[in-house]
Amino acid sequence: MNQAAGETAQWPEGKRYALHHAIIAGDTAYGSWRDGGLTLLDVQDRTQPKLISHRNWSPPFGGGTHTALPLPGSGSAGGA
């Protein structure tokens, strides 16, 4: 969200939607978005990331996705 450009939040009040941090492994960035779930991005071209996948399990489960962690050699990731 770009508040300086006049964008406003479109999510429910009381939820936190902010990138905690991203971990890059190879050409994939694994990002955790607090109450917004987990996002995988193709960052082969670092200037033009492309969405691979996004999953949000809140609701029905609580949010608070803190760390997206690629699992080496498995082709998958875990979230905490």
N, C-alpha and C positions, 0 to 999 in steps of 0.2 A: 504494500500500500504506500502510495506517495502522497502524504498529507500536504506537502508543500505545493503540489499540483492540484489540490482541492479534493483528492479522493477521500472517501469516508468509509469507516468500517462497515462491513455487511454481515458480521457474525453476531451471535447472541451475546448480550451483555454478560459479563462475568467470565467469559472464555478468554484464553490467552492464545493468540495466533502470532507467533514470532519464531523465526529460525533460531534455534538454540545454537547450533553450529552444524557444519557439514563436514563429513569425512570423505576424502577423495581417494579412491582405490582404482588405479588404472584410468579408464576414461569414464568412470561412473562416480557421481557425487551422491552421497547418502545423507539426506537432511531430515532432522527432526524438528517438528513445528509445534511443540507443546500440545495444545488442545486440537491442533490441526492435523495430527498424524505423522506419517512418514512419506517422504518423496524421494524418488530416484531420478537423477538427471544424467543424460548423456552429455559429458563435457569434453568430448574429443576436440571440438572447437570451443575453446574456453570463452570466446566472445559471443557465442550463440548456443547456450545450453538448450537441450531439448528434453522434454518430459518423457521418461520411460514409464513411470508408474507412480500413482499416489494412492495411499490407503489411509483411511481414518476410521478408527474403531470407537470414536466418541461422538454420539451415543452408539450403542447402549452401554459401553464400558466407559470408565473415567478416562480423561485425557492425560495430559502431563507427559507426553512423549519426550524424553530427555535426551537420549543418545541413539542414533541410528548407527549400527555397527555391521560393516561387511564381514562375512564369515569366509576367510580365505579358503579357496579350493572348492567351495560348495556352490557358488553361483547364487547364494542367497544372503539375506541380511536379517539381523535381529534388532529389536528395539526395546529400550528400557525406559 
